[in-house]
Amino acid sequence: MLAMALLDSGFAVRTAASAAEALVEARRRTPSLVLADAVMPEMDGFQLCAAFRGDPGLGGVPVVLLAASQPDARFRERGVTAGATDYLTKPIDLPRLIQVIRGLSA
C-alpha cells in the first residue's frame, strides 16, 4: 500500500521481498533512498542499514527506518549506530513521508 501511495505521488518505486533482496537490487541499481521496516525476519532494518553504510557504492544512500511505535532511546541508539537517516512510525503519515523523501532528495 505504501508503494502504491508513493507511485500515486509521482515517485519511482522499487520493492523487495526481503532485506537481503533489497541489498542485492540496490547493488545492481543504486536507489536514491531506502525505506525499511525496522523489524524484519532474517535481516532487520538496522542490519540492512549497516550493510548499506559498509558498502562503498551504497554508503551515501539515505535509509529511513519504519517503526511500529514511537522509537525509544534504545531503538534510536541502534539506528544511529547502524547509520539510519531518519525514523517514521506506523501508521505512516503520507504527507510527512513525502516531506522526508523530498528533504532527503534535495
N, CA, C and O atoms as CSV, one atom per row, in Angstrom:
chain,resi,resn,atom,element,x,y,z
A,1,MET,N,N,0.828,-1.191,0.000
A,1,MET,CA,C,0.000,0.000,0.000
A,1,MET,C,C,0.872,1.255,0.000
A,1,MET,O,O,0.552,2.246,-0.657
A,2,LEU,N,N,1.966,1.200,0.737
A,2,LEU,CA,C,2.868,2.344,0.787
A,2,LEU,C,C,3.487,2.590,-0.594
A,2,LEU,O,O,3.592,3.735,-1.035
A,3,ALA,N,N,3.890,1.524,-1.265
A,3,ALA,CA,C,4.462,1.664,-2.611
A,3,ALA,C,C,3.455,2.294,-3.561
A,3,ALA,O,O,3.814,3.165,-4.354
A,4,MET,N,N,2.215,1.873,-3.492
A,4,MET,CA,C,1.174,2.433,-4.363
A,4,MET,C,C,0.959,3.920,-4.067
A,4,MET,O,O,0.819,4.724,-4.988
A,5,ALA,N,N,0.934,4.277,-2.800
A,5,ALA,CA,C,0.742,5.679,-2.424
A,5,ALA,C,C,1.899,6.537,-2.935
A,5,ALA,O,O,1.682,7.659,-3.393
A,6,LEU,N,N,3.114,6.021,-2.861
A,6,LEU,CA,C,4.269,6.769,-3.359
A,6,LEU,C,C,4.252,6.872,-4.880
A,6,LEU,O,O,4.596,7.914,-5.438
A,7,LEU,N,N,3.852,5.794,-5.547
A,7,LEU,CA,C,3.705,5.835,-7.008
A,7,LEU,C,C,2.667,6.886,-7.399
A,7,LEU,O,O,2.879,7.666,-8.328
A,8,ASP,N,N,1.553,6.897,-6.687
A,8,ASP,CA,C,0.487,7.872,-6.965
A,8,ASP,C,C,0.951,9.309,-6.716
A,8,ASP,O,O,0.393,10.256,-7.269
A,9,SER,N,N,1.984,9.456,-5.873
A,9,SER,CA,C,2.524,10.784,-5.564
A,9,SER,C,C,3.647,11.178,-6.512
A,9,SER,O,O,4.260,12.233,-6.352
A,10,GLY,N,N,3.916,10.325,-7.506
A,10,GLY,CA,C,4.891,10.667,-8.530
A,10,GLY,C,C,6.298,10.148,-8.325
A,10,GLY,O,O,7.205,10.514,-9.072
A,11,PHE,N,N,6.499,9.299,-7.325
A,11,PHE,CA,C,7.833,8.748,-7.076
A,11,PHE,C,C,8.032,7.443,-7.836
A,11,PHE,O,O,7.087,6.681,-8.037
A,12,ALA,N,N,9.258,7.196,-8.252
A,12,ALA,CA,C,9.623,5.896,-8.816
A,12,ALA,C,C,9.861,4.968,-7.628
A,12,ALA,O,O,10.575,5.335,-6.694
A,13,VAL,N,N,9.282,3.785,-7.649
A,13,VAL,CA,C,9.359,2.873,-6.509
A,13,VAL,C,C,9.781,1.493,-6.972
A,13,VAL,O,O,9.281,0.971,-7.968
A,14,ARG,N,N,10.711,0.914,-6.231
A,14,ARG,CA,C,11.066,-0.493,-6.415
A,14,ARG,C,C,10.874,-1.158,-5.061
A,14,ARG,O,O,11.206,-0.578,-4.028
A,15,THR,N,N,10.345,-2.356,-5.065
A,15,THR,CA,C,10.113,-3.078,-3.814
A,15,THR,C,C,10.962,-4.341,-3.779
A,15,THR,O,O,11.431,-4.826,-4.809
A,16,ALA,N,N,11.148,-4.856,-2.579
A,16,ALA,CA,C,11.882,-6.103,-2.381
A,16,ALA,C,C,11.143,-6.926,-1.343
A,16,ALA,O,O,10.528,-6.381,-0.426
A,17,ALA,N,N,11.205,-8.239,-1.493
A,17,ALA,CA,C,10.511,-9.141,-0.574
A,17,ALA,C,C,11.256,-9.333,0.740
A,17,ALA,O,O,10.681,-9.818,1.715
A,18,SER,N,N,12.531,-8.957,0.773
A,18,SER,CA,C,13.328,-9.115,1.993
A,18,SER,C,C,14.458,-8.093,1.994
A,18,SER,O,O,14.746,-7.473,0.970
A,19,ALA,N,N,15.088,-7.924,3.132
A,19,ALA,CA,C,16.222,-7.009,3.234
A,19,ALA,C,C,17.377,-7.507,2.368
A,19,ALA,O,O,18.055,-6.710,1.719
A,20,ALA,N,N,17.601,-8.811,2.355
A,20,ALA,CA,C,18.683,-9.374,1.541
A,20,ALA,C,C,18.444,-9.084,0.061
A,20,ALA,O,O,19.373,-8.731,-0.665
A,21,GLU,N,N,17.205,-9.233,-0.380
A,21,GLU,CA,C,16.862,-8.936,-1.771
A,21,GLU,C,C,17.050,-7.451,-2.056
A,21,GLU,O,O,17.531,-7.086,-3.129
A,22,ALA,N,N,16.682,-6.599,-1.121
A,22,ALA,CA,C,16.844,-5.157,-1.296
A,22,ALA,C,C,18.316,-4.800,-1.474
A,22,ALA,O,O,18.655,-3.956,-2.303
A,23,LEU,N,N,19.174,-5.430,-0.712
A,23,LEU,CA,C,20.606,-5.170,-0.804
A,23,LEU,C,C,21.154,-5.596,-2.171
A,23,LEU,O,O,21.935,-4.869,-2.785
A,24,VAL,N,N,20.746,-6.761,-2.635
A,24,VAL,CA,C,21.183,-7.244,-3.951
A,24,VAL,C,C,20.709,-6.289,-5.044
A,24,VAL,O,O,21.486,-5.913,-5.922
A,25,GLU,N,N,19.442,-5.899,-4.992
A,25,GLU,CA,C,18.882,-4.998,-6.003
A,25,GLU,C,C,19.545,-3.625,-5.951
A,25,GLU,O,O,19.783,-3.011,-6.991
A,26,ALA,N,N,19.840,-3.146,-4.759
A,26,ALA,CA,C,20.484,-1.838,-4.616
A,26,ALA,C,C,21.890,-1.857,-5.222
A,26,ALA,O,O,22.345,-0.856,-5.776
A,27,ARG,N,N,22.559,-2.977,-5.117
A,27,ARG,CA,C,23.899,-3.088,-5.713
A,27,ARG,C,C,23.819,-3.122,-7.235
A,27,ARG,O,O,24.763,-2.716,-7.913
A,28,ARG,N,N,22.720,-3.593,-7.767
A,28,ARG,CA,C,22.517,-3.596,-9.224
A,28,ARG,C,C,22.197,-2.202,-9.738
A,28,ARG,O,O,22.698,-1.771,-10.776
A,29,ARG,N,N,21.351,-1.510,-8.989
A,29,ARG,CA,C,20.897,-0.172,-9.390
A,29,ARG,C,C,20.697,0.650,-8.120
A,29,ARG,O,O,19.727,0.457,-7.387
A,30,THR,N,N,21.618,1.557,-7.877
A,30,THR,CA,C,21.634,2.325,-6.635
A,30,THR,C,C,20.371,3.172,-6.476
A,30,THR,O,O,20.042,3.975,-7.349
A,31,PRO,N,N,19.672,2.989,-5.365
A,31,PRO,CA,C,18.461,3.796,-5.118
A,31,PRO,C,C,18.817,5.188,-4.602
A,31,PRO,O,O,19.933,5.416,-4.133
A,32,SER,N,N,17.873,6.109,-4.689
A,32,SER,CA,C,18.062,7.449,-4.129
A,32,SER,C,C,17.803,7.447,-2.632
A,32,SER,O,O,18.336,8.274,-1.893
A,33,LEU,N,N,16.969,6.499,-2.195
A,33,LEU,CA,C,16.549,6.443,-0.798
A,33,LEU,C,C,15.980,5.056,-0.530
A,33,LEU,O,O,15.424,4.423,-1.428
A,34,VAL,N,N,16.121,4.588,0.700
A,34,VAL,CA,C,15.571,3.287,1.090
A,34,VAL,C,C,14.637,3.484,2.274
A,34,VAL,O,O,14.983,4.148,3.252
A,35,LEU,N,N,13.456,2.901,2.173
A,35,LEU,CA,C,12.528,2.817,3.303
A,35,LEU,C,C,12.571,1.368,3.755
A,35,LEU,O,O,12.323,0.463,2.958
A,36,ALA,N,N,12.879,1.139,5.013
A,36,ALA,CA,C,12.994,-0.233,5.507
A,36,ALA,C,C,12.298,-0.379,6.850
A,36,ALA,O,O,12.441,0.461,7.739
A,37,ASP,N,N,11.547,-1.456,6.977
A,37,ASP,CA,C,10.926,-1.762,8.253
A,37,ASP,C,C,12.038,-2.111,9.237
A,37,ASP,O,O,12.967,-2.842,8.893
A,38,ALA,N,N,11.949,-1.599,10.437
A,38,ALA,CA,C,12.972,-1.891,11.440
A,38,ALA,C,C,12.952,-3.367,11.838
A,38,ALA,O,O,13.998,-3.953,12.119
A,39,VAL,N,N,11.771,-3.957,11.860
A,39,VAL,CA,C,11.633,-5.353,12.279
A,39,VAL,C,C,11.260,-6.208,11.072
A,39,VAL,O,O,10.158,-6.107,10.532
A,40,MET,N,N,12.205,-7.051,10.664
A,40,MET,CA,C,12.001,-7.988,9.557
A,40,MET,C,C,12.702,-9.284,9.931
A,40,MET,O,O,13.660,-9.270,10.704
A,41,PRO,N,N,12.234,-10.404,9.390
A,41,PRO,CA,C,12.912,-11.673,9.670
A,41,PRO,C,C,14.258,-11.735,8.946
A,41,PRO,O,O,14.482,-11.025,7.966
A,42,GLU,N,N,15.120,-12.569,9.428
A,42,GLU,CA,C,16.443,-12.844,8.857
A,42,GLU,C,C,17.385,-11.650,8.968
A,42,GLU,O,O,18.376,-11.727,9.695
A,43,MET,N,N,17.111,-10.554,8.275
A,43,MET,CA,C,17.925,-9.345,8.357
A,43,MET,C,C,16.977,-8.195,8.657
A,43,MET,O,O,16.075,-7.912,7.868
A,44,ASP,N,N,17.175,-7.524,9.797
A,44,ASP,CA,C,16.264,-6.425,10.134
A,44,ASP,C,C,16.729,-5.122,9.491
A,44,ASP,O,O,17.765,-5.080,8.827
A,45,GLY,N,N,15.964,-4.076,9.693
A,45,GLY,CA,C,16.277,-2.787,9.095
A,45,GLY,C,C,17.592,-2.206,9.572
A,45,GLY,O,O,18.278,-1.519,8.816
A,46,PHE,N,N,17.954,-2.478,10.830
A,46,PHE,CA,C,19.221,-1.988,11.364
A,46,PHE,C,C,20.394,-2.666,10.647
A,46,PHE,O,O,21.374,-2.014,10.286
A,47,GLN,N,N,20.279,-3.967,10.450
A,47,GLN,CA,C,21.330,-4.709,9.747
A,47,GLN,C,C,21.418,-4.272,8.284
A,47,GLN,O,O,22.510,-4.152,7.728
A,48,LEU,N,N,20.270,-4.039,7.674
A,48,LEU,CA,C,20.258,-3.560,6.292
A,48,LEU,C,C,20.943,-2.200,6.207
A,48,LEU,O,O,21.763,-1.966,5.319
A,49,CYS,N,N,20.612,-1.324,7.114
A,49,CYS,CA,C,21.211,-0.002,7.146
A,49,CYS,C,C,22.732,-0.107,7.317
A,49,CYS,O,O,23.480,0.574,6.615
A,50,ALA,N,N,23.186,-0.942,8.232
A,50,ALA,CA,C,24.622,-1.133,8.450
A,50,ALA,C,C,25.288,-1.691,7.192
A,50,ALA,O,O,26.414,-1.312,6.871
A,51,ALA,N,N,24.604,-2.585,6.478
A,51,ALA,CA,C,25.147,-3.139,5.238
A,51,ALA,C,C,25.295,-2.039,4.193
A,51,ALA,O,O,26.285,-2.013,3.462
A,52,PHE,N,N,24.334,-1.138,4.113
A,52,PHE,CA,C,24.437,-0.008,3.189
A,52,PHE,C,C,25.627,0.869,3.570
A,52,PHE,O,O,26.408,1.272,2.707
A,53,ARG,N,N,25.764,1.161,4.851
A,53,ARG,CA,C,26.859,2.034,5.301
A,53,ARG,C,C,28.222,1.392,5.063
A,53,ARG,O,O,29.208,2.096,4.844
A,54,GLY,N,N,28.284,0.079,5.104
A,54,GLY,CA,C,29.543,-0.626,4.903
A,54,GLY,C,C,29.891,-0.884,3.453
A,54,GLY,O,O,30.969,-1.401,3.162
A,55,ASP,N,N,29.006,-0.539,2.541
A,55,ASP,CA,C,29.228,-0.776,1.116
A,55,ASP,C,C,29.651,0.539,0.456
A,55,ASP,O,O,28.902,1.515,0.510
A,56,PRO,N,N,30.837,0.586,-0.166
A,56,PRO,CA,C,31.309,1.839,-0.768
A,56,PRO,C,C,30.343,2.436,-1.801
A,56,PRO,O,O,30.273,3.658,-1.932
A,57,GLY,N,N,29.611,1.615,-2.522
A,57,GLY,CA,C,28.688,2.117,-3.528
A,57,GLY,C,C,27.349,2.556,-2.972
A,57,GLY,O,O,26.599,3.265,-3.644
A,58,LEU,N,N,27.040,2.146,-1.758
A,58,LEU,CA,C,25.723,2.438,-1.178
A,58,LEU,C,C,25.795,3.276,0.093
A,58,LEU,O,O,24.760,3.667,0.632
A,59,GLY,N,N,26.991,3.555,0.572
A,59,GLY,CA,C,27.169,4.222,1.856
A,59,GLY,C,C,26.473,5.559,1.997
A,59,GLY,O,O,26.109,5.952,3.106
A,60,GLY,N,N,26.279,6.267,0.890
A,60,GLY,CA,C,25.643,7.578,0.951
A,60,GLY,C,C,24.146,7.580,0.741
A,60,GLY,O,O,23.520,8.639,0.768
A,61,VAL,N,N,23.557,6.404,0.531
A,61,VAL,CA,C,22.114,6.316,0.294
A,61,VAL,C,C,21.367,6.521,1.618
A,61,VAL,O,O,21.628,5.798,2.579
A,62,PRO,N,N,20.450,7.483,1.689
A,62,PRO,CA,C,19.673,7.663,2.916
A,62,PRO,C,C,18.800,6.432,3.195
A,62,PRO,O,O,18.175,5.881,2.289
A,63,VAL,N,N,18.770,6.019,4.453
A,63,VAL,CA,C,17.934,4.895,4.871
A,63,VAL,C,C,17.007,5.384,5.972
A,63,VAL,O,O,17.453,5.817,7.034
A,64,VAL,N,N,15.709,5.308,5.700
A,64,VAL,CA,C,14.691,5.709,6.668
A,64,VAL,C,C,14.065,4.438,7.228
A,64,VAL,O,O,13.536,3.613,6.483
A,65,LEU,N,N,14.132,4.291,8.546
A,65,LEU,CA,C,13.560,3.115,9.197
A,65,LEU,C,C,12.116,3.379,9.603
A,65,LEU,O,O,11.782,4.453,10.104
A,66,LEU,N,N,11.279,2.394,9.380
A,66,LEU,CA,C,9.868,2.465,9.747
A,66,LEU,C,C,9.662,1.636,11.009
A,66,LEU,O,O,10.040,0.465,11.058
A,67,ALA,N,N,9.071,2.238,12.014
A,67,ALA,CA,C,8.879,1.576,13.303
A,67,ALA,C,C,7.394,1.450,13.616
A,67,ALA,O,O,6.593,2.305,13.240
A,68,ALA,N,N,7.041,0.377,14.307
A,68,ALA,CA,C,5.644,0.136,14.659
A,68,ALA,C,C,5.153,1.072,15.751
A,68,ALA,O,O,3.948,1.290,15.877
A,69,SER,N,N,6.056,1.625,16.537
A,69,SER,CA,C,5.671,2.555,17.597
A,69,SER,C,C,6.743,3.628,17.706
A,69,SER,O,O,7.792,3.536,17.068
A,70,GLN,N,N,6.477,4.636,18.509
A,70,GLN,CA,C,7.440,5.721,18.682
A,70,GLN,C,C,8.780,5.145,19.134
A,70,GLN,O,O,8.846,4.465,20.158
A,71,PRO,N,N,9.851,5.413,18.377
A,71,PRO,CA,C,11.157,4.858,18.747
A,71,PRO,C,C,11.604,5.324,20.125
A,71,PRO,O,O,11.563,6.515,20.434
A,72,ASP,N,N,12.033,4.369,20.951
A,72,ASP,CA,C,12.557,4.726,22.261
A,72,ASP,C,C,14.064,4.970,22.136
A,72,ASP,O,O,14.627,4.871,21.046
A,73,ALA,N,N,14.701,5.287,23.249
A,73,ALA,CA,C,16.126,5.625,23.233
A,73,ALA,C,C,16.972,4.468,22.710
A,73,ALA,O,O,17.935,4.693,21.977
A,74,ARG,N,N,16.629,3.240,23.073
A,74,ARG,CA,C,17.395,2.075,22.614
A,74,ARG,C,C,17.274,1.900,21.102
A,74,ARG,O,O,18.253,1.602,20.418
A,75,PHE,N,N,16.074,2.088,20.598
A,75,PHE,CA,C,15.834,1.998,19.158
A,75,PHE,C,C,16.656,3.060,18.429
A,75,PHE,O,O,17.337,2.765,17.447
A,76,ARG,N,N,16.584,4.289,18.918
A,76,ARG,CA,C,17.329,5.381,18.283
A,76,ARG,C,C,18.827,5.119,18.340
A,76,ARG,O,O,19.535,5.406,17.374
A,77,GLU,N,N,19.322,4.586,19.438
A,77,GLU,CA,C,20.746,4.270,19.557
A,77,GLU,C,C,21.156,3.219,18.532
A,77,GLU,O,O,22.192,3.351,17.880
A,78,ARG,N,N,20.348,2.184,18.392
A,78,ARG,CA,C,20.624,1.164,17.365
A,78,ARG,C,C,20.615,1.777,15.974
A,78,ARG,O,O,21.457,1.448,15.139
A,79,GLY,N,N,19.662,2.671,15.726
A,79,GLY,CA,C,19.572,3.331,14.429
A,79,GLY,C,C,20.774,4.217,14.147
A,79,GLY,O,O,21.312,4.208,13.040
A,80,VAL,N,N,21.193,4.982,15.147
A,80,VAL,CA,C,22.360,5.854,14.986
A,80,VAL,C,C,23.602,5.007,14.719
A,80,VAL,O,O,24.400,5.326,13.838
A,81,THR,N,N,23.756,3.946,15.470
A,81,THR,CA,C,24.903,3.051,15.288
A,81,THR,C,C,24.907,2.450,13.887
A,81,THR,O,O,25.962,2.317,13.267
A,82,ALA,N,N,23.730,2.087,13.391
A,82,ALA,CA,C,23.619,1.489,12.056
A,82,ALA,C,C,23.723,2.532,10.948
A,82,ALA,O,O,23.993,2.184,9.799
A,83,GLY,N,N,23.513,3.800,11.277
A,83,GLY,CA,C,23.598,4.865,10.281
A,83,GLY,C,C,22.276,5.275,9.663
A,83,GLY,O,O,22.249,5.805,8.552
A,84,ALA,N,N,21.165,5.035,10.377
A,84,ALA,CA,C,19.847,5.436,9.860
A,84,ALA,C,C,19.783,6.954,9.686
A,84,ALA,O,O,20.322,7.710,10.494
A,85,THR,N,N,19.122,7.378,8.627
A,85,THR,CA,C,18.985,8.793,8.328
A,85,THR,C,C,17.807,9.413,9.071
A,85,THR,O,O,17.871,10.564,9.501
A,86,ASP,N,N,16.723,8.633,9.220
A,86,ASP,CA,C,15.514,9.150,9.869
A,86,ASP,C,C,14.660,7.962,10.294
A,86,ASP,O,O,14.946,6.818,9.942
A,87,TYR,N,N,13.607,8.248,11.057
A,87,TYR,CA,C,12.658,7.249,11.530
A,87,TYR,C,C,11.249,7.770,11.313
A,87,TYR,O,O,10.980,8.958,11.491
A,88,LEU,N,N,10.357,6.878,10.931
A,88,LEU,CA,C,8.939,7.217,10.843
A,88,LEU,C,C,8.165,6.111,11.545
A,88,LEU,O,O,8.546,4.942,11.496
A,89,THR,N,N,7.077,6.494,12.196
A,89,THR,CA,C,6.272,5.495,12.884
A,89,THR,C,C,5.043,5.135,12.063
A,89,THR,O,O,4.545,5.925,11.261
A,90,LYS,N,N,4.573,3.914,12.293
A,90,LYS,CA,C,3.363,3.422,11.636
A,90,LYS,C,C,2.176,3.740,12.532
A,90,LYS,O,O,2.338,3.787,13.752
A,91,PRO,N,N,1.022,3.954,11.992
A,91,PRO,CA,C,0.750,4.034,10.563
A,91,PRO,C,C,1.457,5.245,9.966
A,91,PRO,O,O,1.567,6.293,10.602
A,92,ILE,N,N,1.930,5.083,8.744
A,92,ILE,CA,C,2.711,6.118,8.089
A,92,ILE,C,C,1.819,7.303,7.715
A,92,ILE,O,O,0.762,7.139,7.105
A,93,ASP,N,N,2.264,8.473,8.088
A,93,ASP,CA,C,1.609,9.729,7.715
A,93,ASP,C,C,2.179,10.093,6.342
A,93,ASP,O,O,3.307,10.578,6.252
A,94,LEU,N,N,1.415,9.863,5.279
A,94,LEU,CA,C,1.902,10.047,3.914
A,94,LEU,C,C,2.447,11.449,3.645
A,94,LEU,O,O,3.518,11.564,3.050
A,95,PRO,N,N,1.764,12.519,4.054
A,95,PRO,CA,C,2.349,13.850,3.815
A,95,PRO,C,C,3.709,14.019,4.503
A,95,PRO,O,O,4.617,14.636,3.945
A,96,ARG,N,N,3.844,13.474,5.703
A,96,ARG,CA,C,5.140,13.545,6.419
A,96,ARG,C,C,6.193,12.740,5.670
A,96,ARG,O,O,7.324,13.199,5.519
A,97,LEU,N,N,5.841,11.549,5.199
A,97,LEU,CA,C,6.779,10.709,4.453
A,97,LEU,C,C,7.247,11.438,3.193
A,97,LEU,O,O,8.440,11.453,2.890
A,98,ILE,N,N,6.322,12.032,2.469
A,98,ILE,CA,C,6.671,12.761,1.250
A,98,ILE,C,C,7.607,13.924,1.580
A,98,ILE,O,O,8.556,14.190,0.843
A,99,GLN,N,N,7.340,14.610,2.679
A,99,GLN,CA,C,8.199,15.706,3.124
A,99,GLN,C,C,9.614,15.186,3.408
A,99,GLN,O,O,10.595,15.808,3.001
A,100,VAL,N,N,9.719,14.064,4.095
A,100,VAL,CA,C,11.033,13.483,4.413
A,100,VAL,C,C,11.757,13.088,3.133
A,100,VAL,O,O,12.942,13.379,2.972
A,101,ILE,N,N,11.055,12.431,2.229
A,101,ILE,CA,C,11.670,11.985,0.972
A,101,ILE,C,C,12.168,13.200,0.180
A,101,ILE,O,O,13.298,13.202,-0.308
A,102,ARG,N,N,11.354,14.196,0.057
A,102,ARG,CA,C,11.770,15.391,-0.709
A,102,ARG,C,C,12.944,16.093,-0.034
A,102,ARG,O,O,13.840,16.601,-0.708
A,103,GLY,N,N,12.937,16.122,1.291
A,103,GLY,CA,C,14.048,16.745,2.017
A,103,GLY,C,C,15.350,15.994,1.846
A,103,GLY,O,O,16.415,16.606,1.762
A,104,LEU,N,N,15.279,14.684,1.796
A,104,LEU,CA,C,16.491,13.871,1.635
A,104,LEU,C,C,16.951,13.827,0.189
A,104,LEU,O,O,18.120,13.553,-0.084
A,105,SER,N,N,16.051,14.091,-0.732
A,105,SER,CA,C,16.395,14.059,-2.151
A,105,SER,C,C,16.928,15.392,-2.655
A,105,SER,O,O,17.481,15.468,-3.753
A,106,ALA,N,N,16.764,16.440,-1.857
A,106,ALA,CA,C,17.172,17.793,-2.282
A,106,ALA,C,C,18.676,17.954,-2.295
A,106,ALA,O,O,19.179,19.027,-2.628
